[in-house]
């Protein structure tokens, strides 16, 4: 058969024609063991403990990003036909941009200090299976794709880079809708057709938006803001991420003599800087979860209790410290730790402060522009809504056990009242 179709819940039928060289390459990359590993990595990490439907994988998302990039290129190539020369680079980068994710996706970046862009580029350049597929198309392709993912685009048009990484890239266009779909956040629907049809090319060759797409792009930026506030930075999700960080930190500190780990996972815990490809690719959600299951039964008590908490969803609480300054937040953390100690709990494993700063739109960080064929204007200059989204928002969660909730809420109420 010359065609293969993936039936996606968002994009419906995604058909690949193997008679087209670039699409044949994509089917081979999808079939590689490196890409198949993404089936075993959840898109939203531990978020299924907050939103029970959040079970989609990096595999599904990556195919969605490829599909959107294919559509975007087809539209932009009507304006600049030479962009089709970069089809293989764009297709490869959009599909492979996440192969460097560790277990539980972004959560592993905090757990292990992992940089997924570094590992994506490394695997594209060095993995024999991936290189064989890319080299059979073009021996320079692997390095071009890796460089694009790293943000190095000296010999690649800027507009191709923007489709891979920008404030309106194909990655974001897929994950916002996909994550909203899986978590039940119905406001995440985007007018994808209108956004793609509004893509245009500015006189300097950079990506721009036709004014007819302004409302759709405003909506997209609002959706991004809402998804961060309601899903990605949800208090329970923050608690789960904090617990997982404490589990890995505790296991590292206890050391090899007190914590069981298999040969591959040992490298992740105690020798991360020397990880080779085999060690890296061996770890996914399944292996990590298996270790948590083992540890809840046979690890030292401190690690055992943390693993039981996350495995059985007996989670800590989180209190929003909005309105309190940094010193007051630290004062609340110290108070929580003191109360924990009085209840016979280990304060450093029961209390923490989780801070996040988020800006929905960065006007000075490759900001989006409107181009109507005559006038080139910044998006924020034409939209009061976008100017509002450029204001950073910060949220701080105080994490603590339920046993001290009453005392803590009483203290924070007094602090906010005095402010």
C-alpha positions in Angstrom: 0.0 0.0 0.0 1.3 3.5 -0.9 -0.8 5.3 1.7 -1.1 5.1 5.5 -3.7 7.0 7.5 -3.6 7.9 11.2 -7.1 8.7 12.5 -6.5 11.5 15.0 -9.2 12.7 17.4 -8.4 16.3 16.5 -7.2 16.4 12.9 -9.2 13.3 11.7 -7.5 11.4 8.9 -3.7 12.2 8.6 -2.7 10.4 5.4 0.9 9.7 4.4 1.7 8.9 0.7 4.8 6.8 0.6 5.3 7.6 -3.1 6.2 11.1 -1.9 9.8 10.9 -0.7 9.3 13.2 2.3 6.2 11.4 3.4 7.9 8.0 3.0 10.7 9.3 5.2 8.1 10.3 7.9 6.5 6.8 7.9 9.9 5.2 8.4 10.7 7.6 11.2 7.3 6.9 12.9 8.1 3.2 12.7 11.5 3.6 14.3 12.0 2.3 17.9 13.1 5.8 19.0 9.8 7.4 17.9 7.7 4.5 19.1 9.1 5.1 22.6 7.0 8.3 22.6 3.9 6.1 23.0 5.2 5.4 26.5 5.6 9.0 27.5 2.5 10.9 28.6 2.0 14.3 27.0 1.0 16.0 30.3 3.2 14.0 32.7 1.3 13.4 36.0 -1.7 15.6 35.0 -4.0 12.5 34.7 -4.0 12.6 38.6 -5.8 16.0 38.2 -7.7 15.5 34.9 -8.5 11.8 34.5 -8.6 12.0 30.7 -5.1 13.4 30.3 -3.7 10.1 29.0 -2.5 11.2 25.5 1.1 10.6 24.5 4.0 12.5 23.0 3.6 10.1 20.0 0.1 11.3 19.2 1.1 15.0 19.7 4.2 14.7 17.5 2.2 13.3 14.6 -0.3 16.2 15.1 2.6 18.8 14.9 3.8 17.2 11.7 0.3 17.4 10.2 -0.1 21.1 11.1 3.4 21.9 9.7 2.5 20.1 6.5 -0.7 22.3 6.2 1.2 25.5 7.0 3.9 24.8 4.5 1.4 24.0 1.7 -0.3 27.4 2.3 2.9 29.4 2.6 4.4 27.8 -0.5 1.6 29.3 -2.5 3.3 32.7 -1.7 6.9 31.5 -1.9 7.3 28.3 -3.9 11.0 27.9 -2.9 9.9 27.0 0.6 9.0 23.5 -0.7 12.8 22.9 -0.9 12.7 22.7 2.9 9.9 20.3 3.1 12.0 17.4 4.5 13.7 19.6 7.1 10.4 21.0 8.3 8.6 17.6 8.3 11.5 15.9 10.1 11.9 18.6 12.8 8.1 18.8 13.4 7.9 15.0 13.9 11.1 14.5 15.9 11.2 17.7 18.0 10.1 15.7 21.1 12.1 12.5 20.9 14.4 13.8 23.5 11.7 14.0 26.2 12.3 12.0 29.4 9.6 10.1 31.4 6.6 12.2 32.2 7.6 14.8 29.6 8.4 18.2 31.1 8.3 16.9 34.7 11.5 15.0 34.1 13.3 18.3 33.3 12.7 19.2 37.0 13.2 15.7 38.3 16.5 15.0 36.5 17.7 18.3 35.2 17.1 17.1 31.6 17.0 19.4 28.5 14.8 17.7 26.0 15.9 19.9 23.0 19.5 18.9 23.7 18.6 15.2 23.6 16.3 15.5 20.6 19.1 17.1 18.6 21.6 14.5 19.9 19.5 11.6 19.0 18.8 13.0 15.5 22.5 13.4 14.9 23.8 10.2 16.6 21.2 7.5 16.7 22.0 4.9 14.1 18.3 4.1 13.3 17.3 7.7 12.9 20.4 8.6 10.9 20.0 5.7 8.6 16.5 6.9 7.6 17.5 10.6 7.3 20.7 9.8 5.4 18.8 7.7 2.9 17.0 10.9 2.0 19.9 13.3 2.2 23.1 12.9 4.2 23.0 16.6 5.3 19.4 16.3 6.6 20.1 15.1 10.1 22.3 18.0 11.0 19.9 20.5 9.4 17.0 19.1 11.5 19.0 19.0 14.7 20.2 22.6 14.1 16.6 23.8 13.5 15.5 22.2 16.8 18.4 23.9 18.5 17.4 27.3 17.0 20.4 27.5 14.6 19.1 28.4 11.2 21.9 30.0 9.3 21.1 28.2 6.0 17.4 27.7 6.7 14.7 30.4 6.0 13.6 32.2 9.1 10.0 31.4 8.4 10.7 27.6 8.5 12.3 28.1 12.0 9.2 30.1 13.1 6.9 27.1 12.2 9.0 25.0 14.5 9.7 27.5 17.4 8.0 30.8 17.8 5.0 32.3 19.6 2.7 30.8 16.9 4.4 27.6 16.0 2.9 24.2 15.0 3.9 22.7 18.3 1.7 25.1 20.3 -1.1 24.9 17.8 -1.4 21.2 18.4 -0.7 20.9 22.1 -3.1 23.6 23.2 -6.0 22.0 21.4 -4.9 18.4 22.3 -4.3 19.1 25.9 -7.6 20.9 26.2 -9.4 18.0 24.5 -7.8 15.4 26.9 -8.4 17.5 30.1 -11.9 18.5 29.2 -11.1 22.2 28.9 -13.6 23.1 26.3 -12.4 26.7 25.9 -9.2 25.3 24.2 -10.8 25.1 20.7 -8.9 27.1 18.2 -9.9 28.3 14.7 -7.0 26.5 13.2 -8.2 26.9 9.6 -8.5 30.7 10.0 -5.0 30.9 11.7 -3.3 28.9 9.0 -5.0 30.8 6.2 -3.9 34.1 7.8 -0.2 33.1 7.7 1.8 35.3 5.4 5.3 36.4 4.7 6.6 39.9 5.7 8.9 41.8 3.4 11.9 40.7 5.5 11.0 37.0 4.9 9.8 36.5 8.4 6.4 35.0 9.4 3.5 37.5 9.7 -0.3 37.4 10.2 -2.7 39.0 7.7 -5.1 41.3 9.6 -8.0 39.0 8.7 -6.6 36.5 11.1 -6.2 39.0 14.1 -9.3 37.7 16.0 -8.3 34.1 15.6 -4.7 34.8 16.9 -6.1 36.9 19.8 -8.3 33.9 20.7 -5.3 31.6 20.4 -3.3 33.7 22.9 -6.2 33.9 25.3 -6.5 30.1 25.1 -2.8 29.7 25.9 -3.2 32.0 28.9 -6.2 30.0 30.1 -4.5 26.7 29.6 -1.6 27.7 31.7 -3.7 29.1 34.5 -6.2 26.2 34.6 -4.3 23.1 33.5 -0.5 23.4 33.3 -0.2 25.4 36.6 -3.2 23.8 38.3 -2.6 23.5 42.0 -2.9 19.6 42.1 -0.6 19.3 39.1 1.9 21.5 40.9 1.7 19.2 43.9 2.2 16.1 41.8 5.2 17.6 40.1 6.7 18.7 43.4 6.2 15.3 44.9 8.0 13.6 41.9 10.9 16.0 42.3 11.1 15.1 46.0 11.1 11.4 45.2 14.0 11.7 42.8 15.9 14.0 45.1 15.4 11.7 48.1 16.5 8.7 46.1 19.6 10.4 45.0 20.4 11.6 48.5 19.9 8.1 50.0 22.3 6.6 47.6 22.9 3.3 45.8 23.5 1.4 49.1 20.0 2.2 50.3 17.8 2.4 47.2 17.3 -0.3 44.6 17.4 0.7 41.0 18.1 -1.2 37.8 21.3 -0.6 35.7 19.7 2.0 33.4 17.7 3.9 36.1 20.8 4.0 38.3 22.5 6.1 35.6 19.6 8.5 35.6 19.8 8.9 39.4 23.5 8.9 40.2 25.4 9.3 37.0 23.2 11.5 34.7 25.9 13.4 33.0 27.4 10.2 31.6 24.0 8.9 30.1 24.5 7.2 26.8 21.8 6.7 24.2 20.9 3.2 25.4 20.4 4.5 29.0 18.4 7.5 27.9 16.1 5.6 25.5 15.5 2.9 28.1 13.7 5.2 30.4 10.0 6.1 29.9 6.9 6.3 32.0 6.7 2.5 32.4 10.2 2.1 33.8 9.9 5.2 36.1 6.6 4.1 37.5 7.9 0.5 38.1 10.6 2.0 40.3 8.1 4.0 42.2 6.0 0.8 42.7 9.1 -1.0 44.0 10.1 1.8 46.3 6.7 2.1 47.9 7.3 -1.5 49.1 11.0 -1.8 49.9 12.6 1.7 50.1 13.6 3.5 53.3 10.6 5.1 55.0 11.1 8.6 53.7 11.2 7.5 50.1 8.5 4.9 50.7 6.0 7.4 52.0 6.5 9.8 49.1 6.0 7.0 46.5 2.8 5.8 48.3 1.5 9.3 48.2 1.9 9.7 44.4 0.9 6.0 43.5 -2.2 6.0 45.6 -3.0 9.7 45.0 -2.9 10.6 48.7 -1.7 14.1 47.8 -0.6 17.1 49.8 -2.6 20.3 49.8 -1.7 23.6 48.1 -2.5 27.1 49.2 -2.4 30.1 46.9 -0.1 32.8 48.3 -1.2 35.5 45.8 -1.1 38.9 47.5 1.8 38.1 49.8 5.3 39.4 49.1 8.3 37.1 48.9 9.3 37.5 52.6 5.7 36.7 53.7 5.7 33.6 51.5 8.9 32.4 53.0 7.5 33.2 56.4 4.4 31.0 55.6 6.7 28.2 54.4 8.7 28.4 57.7 5.4 28.3 59.6 4.2 25.3 57.7 7.5 23.4 58.3 7.3 24.2 62.0 3.7 23.0 62.2 4.7 19.8 60.4 7.5 19.1 62.8 5.0 19.5 65.7 2.8 16.8 64.1 5.7 14.4 63.8 6.1 14.9 60.0 9.4 15.4 58.1 9.0 19.1 57.1 11.3 19.0 54.1 9.3 16.1 52.6 5.9 17.6 53.5 6.2 21.3 52.8 7.4 23.4 49.8 7.0 26.5 47.8 6.2 26.2 44.1 6.5 29.4 42.1 5.6 30.0 38.4 5.8 33.1 36.3 3.9 33.1 33.0 3.5 35.6 30.2 1.0 34.7 27.5 2.7 37.0 24.9 6.2 38.4 24.6 6.2 41.5 22.5 10.0 41.8 22.4 10.7 38.1 22.0 10.1 37.6 18.3 6.7 39.2 18.7 4.1 38.6 16.0 3.4 41.1 13.3 0.5 42.0 11.0 1.2 42.4 7.3 -1.6 43.5 4.9 0.6 43.8 1.8 1.4 47.5 2.5 1.8 48.0 6.2 3.8 46.0 8.8 2.7 46.5 12.4 3.3 44.8 15.7 0.5 42.7 17.0 0.3 44.5 20.3 0.1 47.9 18.6 -3.2 46.8 17.0 -4.7 44.8 19.9 -5.5 46.1 23.4 -6.2 42.5 24.3 -2.7 41.3 23.3 -1.1 44.2 25.2 -2.9 42.9 28.3 -1.6 39.4 27.7 2.0 40.7 27.7 1.8 41.5 31.4 3.5 38.7 33.4 1.5 36.8 36.0 3.0 35.0 39.0 1.5 32.4 41.2 3.0 30.8 44.3 1.7 27.6 45.9 2.5 26.7 49.4 2.5 22.9 49.6 1.7 21.2 52.9 -0.1 18.2 54.5 -3.8 18.3 55.3 -3.1 18.0 59.1 -2.0 21.6 59.4 -4.5 23.2 57.0 -6.6 24.9 59.6 -3.7 26.6 61.3 -2.2 27.7 58.0 -5.4 29.2 56.6 -5.9 31.1 59.8 -2.4 32.7 59.6 -2.6 33.5 55.9 -6.0 35.2 56.4 -4.5 37.5 59.0 -1.5 38.3 56.7 -3.8 39.2 53.7 -6.1 41.2 56.0 -3.1 43.2 57.3 -1.9 43.9 53.8 
